[in-house]
Amino acid sequence: MEKVKRNVLLNPGPATTTDSVKYAQIVPDICPREKEFGDIMREMKGDLVKVVHGDPDKYTAVMFCGSGTVNIDATISSLVPADGRILIVNNGAYSARGAEVCEYYGMEHINLKFDIEDVPDLAVIEDELKANPDVKVVYACHHETGTGILNPIREIGALAHKYGCTFIVDTTSTYAMIPIDIEKDNVDFLMASAQKGLMSMTGLSFVIGSKAILEESKGYPKRSYYCNLYTQYYFFESKGEMHFTPPVQTVYATRQAVKEYWEEGELAKWDRHQRVWQAIIDGLAELGFQDLVPHEKQSRLVVSVRYPNDPNWDFVKVHDYCYERGFTIYPGKVSDISTFRLCCLGAIDAPDVKDFFVVLKEALDHYGIKVTY
Ligand SMILES: *Cc1c(COP(=O)(O)O)cnc(C)c1O
């Protein structure tokens, strides 16, 4: 197996992959309607549920061909009954996407906005649920990838359930990184994409959730043709294949990535991500950079870094300098503050981050940038 040039991706996904995952895509051509392929998909469905410790009698995985946003689209458009509303717990760009999906489908919803630099206030969520008994679904994002804030999903889920609501969580940037237990964390539906925590290729996204609620949703309004969760679930259950063409090669890559996930181990992998985070925090401190979010509120997967206050600072130039040397950094997603992001996803470890900071320091020196605030 020839080595592929290795790039260290510090962007929030797609992530750096192993060569064994890259090469797993090179397979004989196959029609995905063949039983051989269906068997691979069925096994993967089971593994995807197992990653979040779901009881296979109660939970299932529904797969889609698309990037992670297809899951947001599918869950929101499929899981709200005709006479119910959805409450969006909004403290950042990714939960805001949930509210946008509601707008696009013309769905009645409550867009409950919080400070994007903080976790949401549980008392405010409870007041809202108390005052609006027609809310039947609560939606939140586990890790706001734009800021790096980790939201208290177990507590939000407990509130959702106290008021009889289904709880949907966008776990795209935590799944297979931060340990999640779907039932203990009070989650009914969660979601992710193969190219993030699983360190596979883009194109395969999946929703993991309660079979009982999926069955219930059969009679809910079908607001999307391609993204209906029940239709996709039912088709696979009855026919053993996806309704429409699956991302065939990505499925092979993901099968290898899942194998490597079990080999590394849930806790060892989370330790590695935290090592990477610590190396980023240390490297930033050494160069005098300031990060945005207090460390105790960070997911330890994404660090938002403030732009230094120096006229020579130019993100694009610094990005290009690092990119040419194999390191990818990413712009921020905080509306009124200028930031860039360094992320801990992917098959990287602390020494890669140390190598990155050598290059970043070179870039600063090259352009005469002083890190001051
Ligand atoms: C990456 C990500 C998504 C999906 O983004 P796509 O560009 O559609 O893959 C959704 N939610 C969160 C929290 C993410 O980090």
The ligand as an ORCA input file, in Angstrom:
! r2SCAN-3c Opt
* xyz 0 1
  C     -20.294     19.504     10.455
  C     -21.529     19.746     11.169
  C     -22.777     19.588     10.543
  C     -22.931     19.203      9.105
  O     -22.341     20.031      8.187
  P     -22.215     19.568      6.655
  O     -21.405     20.643      6.037
  O     -23.570     19.445      6.098
  O     -21.523     18.226      6.691
  C     -23.905     19.732     11.309
  N     -23.834     20.046     12.601
  C     -22.670     20.218     13.246
  C     -22.691     20.534     14.695
  C     -21.472     20.077     12.553
  O     -20.305     20.235     13.200
*
